Structures are given as C-alpha cells and as structure tokens.
Amino acid sequence: MTGFNIKSRRIQLGMTQVQVANSSHISLATFQNIEAGKANPSLSTLQALLQTLGLKLEVRPLKTTVEDLTQVGVPLMEAAPVTHKPIKTPKSLLSALKTIEPFSLTEERNKKAFASYLIALRDHYPSFWNEIEYHFGQWLNQNNSLVSAHLRRLSLSFLKDVL
C-alpha cells in the first residue's frame, strides 16, 4: 500500500490526519510522513495504522509477467514489449531477476523457457548463478525436466551480451 492509498482511504472514511494518528497511537509527524511516502514504518506501526483504516496487511508472492521474463532475456515466443530500461550490466540483470517469482509461473511454456534460461546461467555463468541460486535453486530442481536445448541456446545469446 502506498501513501496515496492511505490518504485516499483516510479521506474515504472522513478522517483527519490527527484522528488517524491518534487512533493508531503514532505521532502526527510520523503519520504525515507515512502518508507522504517518506517514512519506513515498523511492522507494528503499519499494523496499527491499517487497523485504524479498516485495512489488513497481506504477504503473498508477486505475480511474474511475460514482460518481467522478457526483460531479463528469457526466450518467449510472444515477446512482450519491454517498457523498462534495457538491461546492459550484470548488476541490472541481478536486480531485475530478484523481482521474478518463479513459483507464480503457471503456463508450461513460460516454465520451460525460464528453466532453460536458468540452466544456461548455471552452466555458463557459475559465479553469477551463485548469487541467485538461493532464489531459484529449489524451483529449478523441481522444473529441471522442462529444459530445452534450443531455448537454452537462445538464452545464452542474450546473456553473453550482458554477462
């Protein structure tokens, strides 16, 4: 939830900043900073604030999109237009990969393409793989049978330019 959503909810409920801060047992300044998106509240502060606003905090995996996969160079037939800044460095690739939640992939072809991509990374760029193995290792072990040699080669053509 962003500060804008908090403000919208507060206004929807007809509450002032002072009322929300007092009901949440936080200072007015803290609430104003949260609402402005300038604060990094503790979990207990956030829970108190959300309770006051009649909202709840949920933790769930992010849904990985075709665009997310295409951006990092996963070879997909229906390549989505990449609207993010192009990836040109290992650091930007690492950052983009950390946004991917492989367990949210549902389409078999996307799983196959991503498994092939990860095998290419693991086999040809082991030091880079070591940085992401904690995030993808278990998923890859479960989906290793999906790997395609052709998709692996296509992945390498993207990875060689970045790594």
C-alpha positions as CSV (number, residue, x, y, z in Angstrom):
1,M,0.0,0.0,0.0
2,T,1.3,3.4,-0.9
3,G,1.0,6.7,0.9
4,F,-1.5,7.7,-1.8
5,N,-3.7,4.7,-1.0
6,I,-3.5,5.5,2.7
7,K,-4.6,9.1,2.1
8,S,-7.4,8.0,-0.2
9,R,-8.7,5.6,2.4
10,R,-8.4,8.2,5.2
11,I,-10.4,10.7,3.1
12,Q,-12.9,8.0,2.1
13,L,-13.5,7.4,5.9
14,G,-13.9,11.1,6.5
15,M,-11.0,11.2,9.0
16,T,-8.4,13.8,9.5
17,Q,-4.7,13.1,9.8
18,V,-4.9,13.9,13.5
19,Q,-7.7,11.4,14.1
20,V,-5.9,8.6,12.3
21,A,-2.6,9.4,14.1
22,N,-4.3,9.4,17.5
23,S,-6.3,6.3,16.8
24,S,-3.2,4.5,15.6
25,H,-1.1,5.7,18.6
26,I,1.5,7.3,16.4
27,S,2.7,10.8,16.2
28,L,1.1,13.2,13.7
29,A,4.5,13.8,12.1
30,T,5.1,10.0,11.7
31,F,1.6,9.6,10.1
32,Q,2.2,12.6,7.8
33,N,5.5,11.1,6.6
34,I,3.9,7.7,6.0
35,E,1.0,9.3,4.1
36,A,3.5,11.3,2.0
37,G,5.6,8.1,1.3
38,K,8.6,9.5,3.1
39,A,8.6,7.0,6.0
40,N,9.7,3.5,6.5
41,P,7.3,2.4,9.4
42,S,7.9,-0.6,11.6
43,L,5.5,-3.5,11.1
44,S,3.7,-2.8,14.4
45,T,3.2,0.9,13.3
46,L,1.9,-0.2,9.9
47,Q,-0.5,-2.8,11.5
48,A,-1.9,-0.2,13.9
49,L,-2.4,2.3,11.1
50,L,-4.0,-0.3,8.8
51,Q,-6.3,-1.4,11.6
52,T,-7.5,2.2,12.2
53,L,-8.2,2.4,8.5
54,G,-10.0,-0.9,8.3
55,L,-7.4,-2.5,6.1
56,K,-5.3,-5.6,6.5
57,L,-1.7,-6.4,5.6
58,E,-1.2,-9.4,3.3
59,V,2.0,-11.1,2.3
60,R,1.8,-13.1,-1.0
61,P,4.1,-13.9,-3.9
62,L,4.3,-11.3,-6.7
63,K,2.9,-12.5,-10.0
64,T,5.6,-12.7,-12.6
65,T,4.5,-11.4,-16.0
66,V,5.7,-12.2,-19.5
67,E,7.2,-8.7,-19.6
68,D,9.3,-9.5,-16.5
69,L,10.6,-12.6,-18.2
70,T,11.3,-10.9,-21.5
71,Q,13.2,-8.1,-19.8
72,V,15.8,-10.4,-18.3
73,G,16.2,-12.2,-21.7
74,V,14.0,-15.3,-21.2
75,P,13.2,-16.6,-24.8
76,L,9.5,-16.5,-25.2
77,M,7.6,-16.8,-28.5
78,E,5.2,-14.0,-27.6
79,A,7.8,-11.5,-26.6
80,A,6.2,-8.7,-24.7
81,P,7.4,-5.2,-25.4
82,V,9.9,-4.2,-22.8
83,T,8.9,-0.9,-21.2
84,H,11.7,-1.0,-18.6
85,K,15.2,0.4,-19.1
86,P,17.2,-2.1,-21.2
87,I,19.4,-4.4,-19.2
88,K,23.1,-3.9,-20.0
89,T,25.0,-4.8,-16.9
90,P,25.3,-7.8,-14.6
91,K,24.1,-5.6,-11.7
92,S,20.9,-4.5,-13.5
93,L,20.3,-8.1,-14.5
94,L,20.7,-9.3,-10.9
95,S,18.3,-6.6,-9.8
96,A,15.7,-7.5,-12.4
97,L,16.0,-11.2,-11.7
98,K,15.3,-10.6,-8.0
99,T,11.8,-9.3,-8.9
100,I,10.8,-12.7,-10.5
101,E,8.8,-15.1,-8.5
102,P,9.2,-18.5,-10.4
103,F,6.6,-20.3,-8.3
104,S,4.0,-17.9,-9.8
105,L,4.6,-19.1,-13.3
106,T,1.6,-21.1,-14.4
107,E,2.0,-21.5,-18.2
108,E,4.0,-24.6,-19.2
109,R,5.9,-22.7,-22.0
110,N,6.9,-19.9,-19.6
111,K,8.2,-22.5,-17.1
112,K,10.1,-24.3,-19.9
113,A,11.7,-21.1,-21.2
114,F,12.6,-19.9,-17.6
115,A,14.1,-23.3,-16.7
116,S,16.2,-23.3,-19.8
117,Y,17.3,-19.8,-19.1
118,L,18.4,-20.7,-15.5
119,I,20.3,-23.8,-16.7
120,A,22.2,-21.6,-19.2
121,L,23.0,-19.2,-16.3
122,R,24.1,-22.1,-14.0
123,D,26.2,-23.9,-16.6
124,H,27.9,-20.9,-18.3
125,Y,28.0,-18.2,-15.6
126,P,28.5,-20.1,-12.3
127,S,29.7,-17.1,-10.3
128,F,26.5,-15.2,-11.3
129,W,24.4,-18.3,-10.6
130,N,25.9,-18.5,-7.1
131,E,24.3,-15.0,-6.4
132,I,20.8,-16.1,-7.4
133,E,20.8,-19.8,-6.6
134,Y,19.1,-19.2,-3.2
135,H,16.2,-17.6,-5.0
136,F,15.8,-20.1,-8.0
137,G,17.6,-23.3,-7.0
138,Q,14.6,-25.1,-5.5
139,W,12.3,-24.1,-8.3
140,L,14.8,-25.2,-10.9
141,N,15.3,-28.6,-9.2
142,Q,11.5,-29.1,-9.5
143,N,11.4,-28.0,-13.1
144,N,14.7,-29.3,-14.5
145,S,12.9,-31.8,-16.7
146,L,11.4,-29.0,-18.8
147,V,14.8,-27.7,-20.1
148,S,15.0,-27.3,-23.9
149,A,18.5,-27.2,-25.6
150,H,17.1,-24.8,-28.2
151,L,15.7,-22.3,-25.5
152,R,19.0,-22.7,-23.6
153,R,21.0,-21.5,-26.7
154,L,18.6,-18.6,-27.2
155,S,19.1,-17.6,-23.6
156,L,22.8,-17.7,-24.0
157,S,22.7,-15.3,-26.9
158,F,21.1,-12.7,-24.6
159,L,23.3,-13.5,-21.6
160,K,26.6,-13.2,-23.5
161,D,25.9,-9.6,-24.2
162,V,25.1,-8.8,-20.5
163,L,27.5,-11.0,-18.6
